[in-house]
Amino acid sequence: MNFLGNITHLKTHKTVITIGVFDGVHKGHQELISLLLQQQAPDVTPVVLTFSNHPTEILSPNKVVQLITNSKKKINLIQQYGIHQVIPIEFTKELADVSAFDFCDVIIEALNPVGFVIGKDFSVGKGRTGDVEFLRELGAERGFKVHAIDDVIINNEPVRSKLIRNELLEGNIPKANSLLGHMFQISGTVVHGNKRGRELGYPTANMNIDDRAITPSDGIYSTTTSFDGATYNSVTSIGTRPTFGLKQRLIETYIMDFKQDVYGQNLDIHFLDKIRGQVEFSTIEELIAQIESDVEESLTIIKQGV
């Protein structure tokens, strides 16, 4: 089966390859990319093969995996780290039944690899039987080398996408960002809300995001917001707004010194730190005073991070 799509532009190249989900493109992934780039030569092209969806969605359909980065953002990040050839692969039921040998054979025949750069927990193919040793044995037969790297360790913990998801769910943004090596980001389309923020003097952009995207725990966050090539200071609220007795979980952002109409437009929200948890206020006046304080706190955090 052809799961690589149209890659005829690479047919005449030798390549060095890495394979993985790359959710978050965290510091462990960046180490793989760095080593991959070291194998680059005039006649050798570095290539990243990455699954456009998470394999767990197919292998365990009842299990919800919330992604740190969507496919578009993931590919953009990989390219920003220096890899120009990124090939997304859709993980399907049919692909899940492909043996490790057949999976690797398709890649070898299509991309003519001189080497693979992989993590020590690498596995592909039905039953995840294509591990590091399997690939090394195949390399000895087919003429390519295999470089397997150790985990990247931060604070005595191996960097994993699962660990970063857990930190985000706890609202530990600085630690998540440290593991990522870049700021965590939420992207979404601005939709109409009930304009509560406008009535309070702090109009907010209400975000509609993919249900598969992970969101930090409820609370108020120091953020920056990117739109149309510019970046603005902001404060982002995640939660149900208990002061107004609401139950729907919302993501809304107050963008400072911003007057543009962004309904229907896409915004990128970059998270720096959590300011506080969600609080129910007795009066609207108390809420407004707290918002004023949140804005000042967010500006302080942003200035410290610059």
C-alpha positions as a LaTeX table, in Angstrom:
\begin{tabular}{lrrr}
\hline
Residue & $x$ (\AA) & $y$ (\AA) & $z$ (\AA) \\
\hline
Met1 & 0.00 & 0.00 & 0.00 \\
Asn2 & 1.15 & 3.56 & $-0.71$ \\
Phe3 & 0.82 & 5.56 & 2.52 \\
Leu4 & 3.46 & 8.15 & 1.59 \\
Gly5 & 1.43 & 10.05 & $-0.99$ \\
Asn6 & 3.05 & 11.90 & $-3.87$ \\
Ile7 & 6.77 & 12.17 & $-3.10$ \\
Thr8 & 8.15 & 11.93 & $-6.61$ \\
His9 & 10.31 & 15.01 & $-5.94$ \\
Leu10 & 12.40 & 12.85 & $-3.57$ \\
Lys11 & 12.79 & 9.81 & $-5.85$ \\
Thr12 & 16.28 & 10.77 & $-7.01$ \\
His13 & 17.57 & 11.67 & $-3.53$ \\
Lys14 & 19.31 & 9.70 & $-0.85$ \\
Thr15 & 17.70 & 10.42 & 2.50 \\
Val16 & 18.15 & 10.15 & 6.23 \\
Ile17 & 14.87 & 9.60 & 8.02 \\
Thr18 & 13.17 & 9.86 & 11.39 \\
Ile19 & 9.64 & 8.63 & 12.13 \\
Gly20 & 7.19 & 9.48 & 14.89 \\
Val21 & 4.06 & 11.25 & 16.09 \\
Phe22 & 6.06 & 14.33 & 17.20 \\
Asp23 & 3.16 & 15.74 & 19.23 \\
Gly24 & 4.36 & 19.05 & 20.65 \\
Val25 & 7.72 & 18.87 & 18.85 \\
His26 & 9.32 & 18.95 & 22.30 \\
Lys27 & 12.98 & 18.93 & 23.31 \\
Gly28 & 13.27 & 15.18 & 22.78 \\
His29 & 11.97 & 15.56 & 19.24 \\
Gln30 & 14.30 & 18.51 & 18.72 \\
Glu31 & 17.27 & 16.31 & 19.64 \\
Leu32 & 16.21 & 13.83 & 16.94 \\
Ile33 & 15.89 & 16.65 & 14.43 \\
Ser34 & 19.31 & 18.04 & 15.39 \\
Leu35 & 20.99 & 14.67 & 14.83 \\
Leu36 & 19.06 & 14.23 & 11.59 \\
Leu37 & 20.39 & 17.55 & 10.32 \\
Gln38 & 23.93 & 16.47 & 11.18 \\
Gln39 & 23.56 & 13.63 & 8.63 \\
Gln40 & 22.65 & 16.09 & 5.89 \\
Ala41 & 24.94 & 16.24 & 2.86 \\
Pro42 & 24.73 & 17.60 & $-0.70$ \\
Asp43 & 23.37 & 14.25 & $-1.84$ \\
Val44 & 21.47 & 13.34 & 1.37 \\
Thr45 & 18.15 & 14.95 & 2.30 \\
Pro46 & 16.83 & 14.81 & 5.90 \\
Val47 & 13.18 & 13.69 & 6.02 \\
Val48 & 10.67 & 13.54 & 8.87 \\
Leu49 & 7.79 & 11.09 & 8.56 \\
Thr50 & 5.06 & 12.00 & 11.04 \\
Phe51 & 1.56 & 10.74 & 11.63 \\
Ser52 & $-1.03$ & 13.42 & 10.91 \\
Asn53 & $-3.34$ & 11.85 & 13.51 \\
His54 & $-2.46$ & 10.04 & 16.72 \\
Pro55 & $-2.30$ & 6.24 & 16.25 \\
Thr56 & $-4.18$ & 5.79 & 19.54 \\
Glu57 & $-7.30$ & 7.23 & 17.83 \\
Ile58 & $-7.33$ & 4.09 & 15.64 \\
Leu59 & $-5.79$ & 1.49 & 17.96 \\
Ser60 & $-7.90$ & 2.49 & 21.01 \\
Pro61 & $-10.88$ & 4.45 & 19.65 \\
Asn62 & $-12.52$ & 4.72 & 23.09 \\
Lys63 & $-9.45$ & 6.42 & 24.52 \\
Val64 & $-9.28$ & 10.21 & 24.15 \\
Val65 & $-5.88$ & 11.67 & 23.32 \\
Gln66 & $-5.80$ & 15.46 & 23.43 \\
Leu67 & $-3.03$ & 16.78 & 21.22 \\
Ile68 & $-0.49$ & 19.45 & 22.15 \\
Thr69 & $-0.15$ & 20.48 & 18.51 \\
Asn70 & $-2.44$ & 19.92 & 15.56 \\
Ser71 & $-0.96$ & 18.52 & 12.35 \\
Lys72 & $-0.47$ & 21.92 & 10.68 \\
Lys73 & 1.28 & 23.47 & 13.69 \\
Lys74 & 3.42 & 20.36 & 14.18 \\
Ile75 & 4.66 & 20.45 & 10.58 \\
Asn76 & 5.35 & 24.19 & 10.85 \\
Leu77 & 7.42 & 23.64 & 14.00 \\
Ile78 & 9.43 & 20.81 & 12.45 \\
Gln79 & 10.17 & 23.03 & 9.47 \\
Gln80 & 11.16 & 25.90 & 11.76 \\
Tyr81 & 13.74 & 23.59 & 13.34 \\
Gly82 & 15.35 & 23.13 & 9.92 \\
Ile83 & 13.66 & 20.18 & 8.20 \\
His84 & 12.22 & 21.13 & 4.81 \\
Gln85 & 10.92 & 17.68 & 3.87 \\
Val86 & 8.10 & 16.68 & 6.24 \\
Ile87 & 5.81 & 13.88 & 5.04 \\
Pro88 & 2.52 & 13.46 & 6.96 \\
Ile89 & 1.10 & 9.94 & 7.11 \\
Glu90 & $-2.51$ & 9.25 & 8.03 \\
Phe91 & $-2.68$ & 6.36 & 10.50 \\
Thr92 & $-5.61$ & 4.17 & 9.39 \\
Lys93 & $-7.00$ & 0.76 & 10.28 \\
Glu94 & $-5.38$ & $-0.59$ & 7.13 \\
Leu95 & $-2.00$ & 0.84 & 8.11 \\
Ala96 & $-2.35$ & $-0.61$ & 11.60 \\
Asp97 & $-2.44$ & $-4.10$ & 10.02 \\
Val98 & 0.73 & $-3.60$ & 7.94 \\
Ser99 & 3.67 & $-5.63$ & 9.21 \\
Ala100 & 6.84 & $-3.91$ & 10.37 \\
Phe101 & 8.73 & $-5.32$ & 7.37 \\
Asp102 & 6.16 & $-4.12$ & 4.82 \\
Phe103 & 5.92 & $-0.71$ & 6.49 \\
Cys104 & 9.67 & $-0.19$ & 6.38 \\
Asp105 & 9.95 & $-1.71$ & 2.90 \\
Val106 & 7.61 & 0.94 & 1.46 \\
Ile107 & 9.73 & 3.67 & 3.03 \\
Ile108 & 13.03 & 2.16 & 1.90 \\
Glu109 & 11.87 & 1.65 & $-1.68$ \\
Ala110 & 10.43 & 5.17 & $-1.92$ \\
Leu111 & 13.09 & 7.19 & $-0.10$ \\
Asn112 & 16.39 & 5.31 & $-0.57$ \\
Pro113 & 17.63 & 5.94 & 2.99 \\
Val114 & 21.28 & 5.87 & 3.98 \\
Gly115 & 20.27 & 6.14 & 7.61 \\
Phe116 & 17.51 & 6.37 & 10.23 \\
Val117 & 17.63 & 8.51 & 13.37 \\
Ile118 & 15.24 & 7.16 & 16.03 \\
Gly119 & 14.56 & 7.13 & 19.75 \\
Lys120 & 15.36 & 4.05 & 21.80 \\
Asp121 & 11.62 & 3.33 & 22.25 \\
Phe122 & 11.01 & 3.34 & 18.48 \\
Ser123 & 8.45 & 0.84 & 17.20 \\
Val124 & 6.41 & 0.49 & 14.01 \\
Gly125 & 4.26 & $-2.12$ & 12.30 \\
Lys126 & 1.48 & $-4.42$ & 13.44 \\
Gly127 & 1.98 & $-5.33$ & 17.08 \\
Arg128 & 4.78 & $-2.72$ & 17.26 \\
Thr129 & 7.29 & $-5.44$ & 16.31 \\
Gly130 & 9.53 & $-3.09$ & 14.32 \\
Asp131 & 11.80 & $-1.96$ & 17.14 \\
Val132 & 15.37 & $-0.65$ & 17.13 \\
Glu133 & 16.94 & $-4.09$ & 16.81 \\
Phe134 & 14.59 & $-5.00$ & 13.95 \\
Leu135 & 15.53 & $-1.83$ & 12.08 \\
Arg136 & 19.25 & $-2.43$ & 12.64 \\
Glu137 & 18.98 & $-5.96$ & 11.24 \\
Leu138 & 17.06 & $-4.61$ & 8.26 \\
Gly139 & 19.70 & $-1.92$ & 7.80 \\
Ala140 & 22.46 & $-4.52$ & 7.67 \\
Glu141 & 20.57 & $-6.23$ & 4.82 \\
Arg142 & 19.49 & $-3.11$ & 2.92 \\
Gly143 & 22.52 & $-0.89$ & 3.37 \\
Phe144 & 21.54 & 1.86 & 5.82 \\
Lys145 & 22.72 & 2.82 & 9.29 \\
Val146 & 20.54 & 3.27 & 12.38 \\
His147 & 21.28 & 5.93 & 15.00 \\
Ala148 & 19.25 & 5.37 & 18.19 \\
Ile149 & 19.45 & 8.19 & 20.74 \\
Asp150 & 18.75 & 8.18 & 24.46 \\
Asp151 & 15.96 & 10.13 & 26.11 \\
Val152 & 16.41 & 13.82 & 26.80 \\
Ile153 & 16.28 & 14.16 & 30.61 \\
Ile154 & 15.07 & 17.33 & 32.34 \\
Asn155 & 14.72 & 17.46 & 36.14 \\
Asn156 & 15.41 & 13.70 & 36.28 \\
Glu157 & 12.47 & 12.95 & 33.97 \\
Pro158 & 12.55 & 11.81 & 30.34 \\
Val159 & 10.81 & 14.33 & 28.11 \\
Arg160 & 7.60 & 12.79 & 26.80 \\
Ser161 & 4.48 & 14.23 & 25.18 \\
Lys162 & 2.40 & 12.51 & 27.89 \\
Leu163 & 4.36 & 14.28 & 30.63 \\
Ile164 & 3.80 & 17.64 & 28.93 \\
Arg165 & 0.06 & 16.94 & 28.62 \\
Asn166 & $-0.08$ & 16.21 & 32.35 \\
Glu167 & 1.70 & 19.47 & 33.17 \\
Leu168 & $-0.70$ & 21.43 & 30.97 \\
Leu169 & $-3.71$ & 19.79 & 32.60 \\
Glu170 & $-2.32$ & 20.91 & 35.96 \\
Gly171 & $-1.77$ & 24.45 & 34.67 \\
Asn172 & 2.00 & 24.17 & 35.07 \\
Ile173 & 2.76 & 26.31 & 32.02 \\
Pro174 & 6.42 & 27.21 & 32.75 \\
Lys175 & 7.34 & 23.55 & 33.22 \\
Ala176 & 5.41 & 22.52 & 30.10 \\
Asn177 & 7.15 & 25.27 & 28.12 \\
Ser178 & 10.53 & 24.17 & 29.47 \\
Leu179 & 9.89 & 20.62 & 28.27 \\
Leu180 & 8.58 & 21.85 & 24.93 \\
Gly181 & 11.41 & 24.26 & 24.26 \\
His182 & 8.86 & 26.77 & 22.99 \\
Met183 & 5.63 & 28.32 & 24.28 \\
Phe184 & 2.51 & 26.18 & 24.37 \\
Gln185 & $-0.04$ & 27.51 & 21.90 \\
Ile186 & $-3.77$ & 27.23 & 21.31 \\
Ser187 & $-5.14$ & 28.16 & 17.90 \\
Gly188 & $-8.76$ & 28.68 & 17.04 \\
Thr189 & $-11.42$ & 30.70 & 15.31 \\
Val190 & $-13.03$ & 33.69 & 17.02 \\
Val191 & $-16.79$ & 33.23 & 17.50 \\
His192 & $-19.53$ & 35.46 & 18.89 \\
Gly193 & $-20.10$ & 35.26 & 22.64 \\
Asn194 & $-22.55$ & 36.98 & 24.98 \\
Lys195 & $-20.33$ & 40.11 & 25.16 \\
Arg196 & $-19.99$ & 39.98 & 28.96 \\
Gly197 & $-16.38$ & 41.17 & 28.67 \\
Arg198 & $-17.40$ & 44.20 & 26.60 \\
Glu199 & $-19.95$ & 45.16 & 29.27 \\
Leu200 & $-17.18$ & 44.99 & 31.90 \\
Gly201 & $-14.85$ & 47.17 & 29.84 \\
Tyr202 & $-12.63$ & 44.26 & 28.80 \\
Pro203 & $-13.91$ & 42.88 & 25.47 \\
Thr204 & $-12.71$ & 39.34 & 24.81 \\
Ala205 & $-12.22$ & 37.13 & 21.78 \\
Asn206 & $-14.09$ & 33.88 & 22.33 \\
Met207 & $-12.26$ & 30.92 & 20.83 \\
Asn208 & $-13.67$ & 27.89 & 19.05 \\
Ile209 & $-10.96$ & 25.21 & 19.10 \\
Asp210 & $-10.70$ & 21.59 & 18.01 \\
Asp211 & $-12.07$ & 19.16 & 20.63 \\
Arg212 & $-8.90$ & 17.10 & 20.20 \\
Ala213 & $-6.68$ & 20.00 & 21.32 \\
Ile214 & $-5.53$ & 19.92 & 24.93 \\
Thr215 & $-6.35$ & 22.93 & 27.08 \\
Pro216 & $-4.76$ & 23.85 & 30.43 \\
Ser217 & $-6.71$ & 23.68 & 33.68 \\
Asp218 & $-9.36$ & 26.31 & 34.40 \\
Gly219 & $-8.01$ & 29.69 & 35.40 \\
Ile220 & $-6.52$ & 32.96 & 34.20 \\
Tyr221 & $-3.31$ & 32.96 & 32.17 \\
Ser222 & $-0.70$ & 35.42 & 31.01 \\
Thr223 & $-0.56$ & 35.09 & 27.23 \\
Thr224 & 0.40 & 36.78 & 24.01 \\
Thr225 & $-1.85$ & 36.68 & 20.97 \\
Ser226 & $-0.74$ & 36.59 & 17.34 \\
Phe227 & $-2.94$ & 37.84 & 14.53 \\
Asp228 & $-2.15$ & 38.90 & 10.97 \\
Gly229 & 1.61 & 38.88 & 11.53 \\
Ala230 & 1.58 & 40.92 & 14.75 \\
Thr231 & 1.76 & 39.85 & 18.40 \\
Tyr232 & $-0.15$ & 41.54 & 21.23 \\
Asn233 & $-0.10$ & 41.24 & 25.03 \\
Ser234 & $-3.15$ & 39.46 & 26.38 \\
Val235 & $-4.88$ & 37.69 & 29.26 \\
Thr236 & $-6.70$ & 34.42 & 28.64 \\
Ser237 & $-9.50$ & 32.91 & 30.72 \\
Ile238 & $-10.34$ & 29.21 & 30.61 \\
Gly239 & $-13.40$ & 28.05 & 32.52 \\
Thr240 & $-17.12$ & 28.43 & 33.13 \\
Arg241 & $-17.28$ & 32.00 & 34.53 \\
Pro242 & $-18.99$ & 31.03 & 37.83 \\
Thr243 & $-19.73$ & 34.66 & 38.75 \\
Phe244 & $-22.38$ & 34.63 & 36.00 \\
Gly245 & $-23.66$ & 31.13 & 36.87 \\
Leu246 & $-22.58$ & 29.66 & 33.55 \\
Lys247 & $-21.71$ & 25.99 & 32.95 \\
Gln248 & $-20.24$ & 25.99 & 29.43 \\
Arg249 & $-16.44$ & 25.86 & 29.45 \\
Leu250 & $-15.06$ & 28.76 & 27.44 \\
Ile251 & $-11.71$ & 30.04 & 26.23 \\
Glu252 & $-11.70$ & 33.83 & 25.90 \\
Thr253 & $-8.86$ & 36.30 & 25.51 \\
Tyr254 & $-8.62$ & 39.99 & 26.33 \\
Ile255 & $-6.12$ & 41.46 & 23.86 \\
Met256 & $-4.54$ & 44.67 & 25.10 \\
Asp257 & $-4.44$ & 47.79 & 22.89 \\
Phe258 & $-6.38$ & 46.00 & 20.17 \\
Lys259 & $-9.40$ & 47.34 & 18.30 \\
Gln260 & $-9.72$ & 45.10 & 15.22 \\
Asp261 & $-12.77$ & 43.03 & 14.33 \\
Val262 & $-11.57$ & 39.42 & 14.39 \\
Tyr263 & $-14.85$ & 37.48 & 14.25 \\
Gly264 & $-14.33$ & 34.45 & 12.04 \\
Gln265 & $-10.56$ & 34.97 & 12.05 \\
Asn266 & $-7.92$ & 32.62 & 13.45 \\
Leu267 & $-5.86$ & 33.60 & 16.51 \\
Asp268 & $-2.80$ & 31.97 & 18.04 \\
Ile269 & $-2.66$ & 32.21 & 21.83 \\
His270 & 0.77 & 31.65 & 23.41 \\
Phe271 & 0.82 & 30.76 & 27.13 \\
Leu272 & 3.47 & 32.08 & 29.55 \\
Asp273 & 2.13 & 31.32 & 33.04 \\
Lys274 & $-0.97$ & 30.80 & 35.16 \\
Ile275 & $-2.00$ & 33.89 & 37.13 \\
Arg276 & $-4.69$ & 32.34 & 39.31 \\
Gly277 & $-7.43$ & 29.75 & 39.45 \\
Gln278 & $-11.09$ & 30.30 & 38.64 \\
Val279 & $-12.94$ & 32.31 & 41.31 \\
Glu280 & $-16.58$ & 33.21 & 41.90 \\
Phe281 & $-16.97$ & 36.87 & 42.89 \\
Ser282 & $-19.74$ & 38.31 & 45.03 \\
Thr283 & $-20.12$ & 41.48 & 42.98 \\
Ile284 & $-19.36$ & 42.70 & 39.47 \\
Glu285 & $-17.20$ & 45.44 & 41.01 \\
Glu286 & $-14.97$ & 42.81 & 42.65 \\
Leu287 & $-14.67$ & 41.00 & 39.33 \\
Ile288 & $-13.67$ & 44.18 & 37.46 \\
Ala289 & $-11.06$ & 45.00 & 40.11 \\
Gln290 & $-9.63$ & 41.50 & 39.78 \\
Ile291 & $-9.52$ & 41.74 & 35.98 \\
Glu292 & $-7.56$ & 44.99 & 36.31 \\
Ser293 & $-5.13$ & 43.18 & 38.59 \\
Asp294 & $-4.89$ & 40.22 & 36.17 \\
Val295 & $-4.02$ & 42.53 & 33.30 \\
Glu296 & $-1.21$ & 44.14 & 35.31 \\
Glu297 & 0.07 & 40.74 & 36.45 \\
Ser298 & 0.06 & 39.45 & 32.88 \\
Leu299 & 2.08 & 42.47 & 31.70 \\
Thr300 & 4.63 & 41.86 & 34.47 \\
Ile301 & 5.01 & 38.20 & 33.47 \\
Ile302 & 5.32 & 39.09 & 29.77 \\
Lys303 & 7.99 & 41.71 & 30.48 \\
Gln304 & 9.94 & 39.21 & 32.58 \\
Gly305 & 9.78 & 36.69 & 29.75 \\
Val306 & 10.99 & 39.07 & 27.04 \\
\hline
\end{tabular}
